[in-house]
Amino acid sequence: MENIISVNGLDIDLPDRRLFENLAFDIPKGALTVITGENGVGKTTLVKHLLRDLKTNSHRHFINFSIKRDEAFYMPQIRNIDDDYPLAIKDFVALGFKHRILPWNSKKMNTTLEQTLMETRLIGLKNNPLGKASGGEKQRAYLAQALCFDPKLLILDEATANLDISSKHELLQLLKKLMKKHDITVLFITHDNELIEEYADYELHLANRSGKLIKKEAKFHV
Ligand SMILES: Nc1ncnc2c1ncn2[C@@H]1O[C@H](COP(=O)(O)OP(=O)(O)OP(=O)(O)O)[C@@H](O)[C@H]1O
């Protein structure tokens, strides 16, 4: 099994205490790994530490990445987008493009954008203001933005926390299809047991300042 990240002997300290000690785990490539653990155990801090490390190339002997610094995309918890948020869905999604030089999209970008809006079922809504979209549509717009970035690693931080049951399943089913199609590894911070049982290939469970990777049998298959 190929790993996208390997961690070995990593300590993470907060100003007043040690959060993790001698952490060791691997994140398998191409799989959906959920990160679980009690509130405050350090899920978000760990992920931010990994990303910072990836971006700065520090602590190289504790963490090994098989990706480059611009191949990871972090999708934060649903941010409250005001009703009067001015961007149309398609313009919000296009913010994901990495190598944007011109203030407008190139022809190739527009083709990718249309395809991505189609894949995330937003094509019919593309000119609507994002502020007026439903929670599920907003979250799909974030996913579409991530796809435009073309990441090898996609990290979702409680992306389903504010969604109703059917929107949660819709997002996860879409995610599993698209990660397979685009060869993306997903790390998903969540407390949602129903989603874990249905969609997780692995679980990285954090407790007692350490982490353990557990193989899961996802019920949903693409
Ligand atoms: N920069 C910081 N300075 C001090 N404490 C911090 C800092 N960053 C995080 N913490 C603390 O680290 C602990 C872990 O926080 P983190 O947000 O990573 O937990 P979490 O497992 O993601 O929690 P939740 O499930 O509630 O989102 C918390 O006690 C938090 O207050």
The ligand as a Gaussian input file, in Angstrom:
#p B3LYP/6-31G(d) Opt

LIG

0 1
 N       -2.559000      28.378000      18.911000
 C       -3.056000      27.773000      19.988000
 N       -2.763000      28.206000      21.230000
 C       -3.268000      27.594000      22.307000
 N       -4.074000      26.535000      22.272000
 C       -4.413000      26.058000      21.064000
 C       -3.937000      26.648000      19.863000
 N       -4.430000      25.951000      18.815000
 C       -5.192000      24.981000      19.349000
 N       -5.188000      25.047000      20.691000
 C       -5.863000      24.124000      21.613000
 O       -5.552000      22.837000      21.182000
 C       -6.608000      21.937000      21.489000
 C       -6.983000      21.178000      20.227000
 O       -7.761000      22.027000      19.358000
 P       -8.326000      21.503000      17.964000
 O       -9.172000      22.579000      17.416000
 O       -7.196000      21.016000      17.168000
 O       -9.207000      20.275000      18.444000
 P      -10.257000      19.427000      17.608000
 O       -9.992000      18.002000      17.967000
 O      -10.202000      19.804000      16.184000
 O      -11.603000      19.914000      18.300000
 P      -13.137000      19.973000      17.776000
 O      -13.599000      18.564000      17.578000
 O      -13.834000      20.622000      18.933000
 O      -13.151000      20.822000      16.531000
 C       -7.720000      22.785000      22.065000
 O       -7.677000      22.666000      23.467000
 C       -7.371000      24.187000      21.606000
 O       -7.859000      25.129000      22.511000

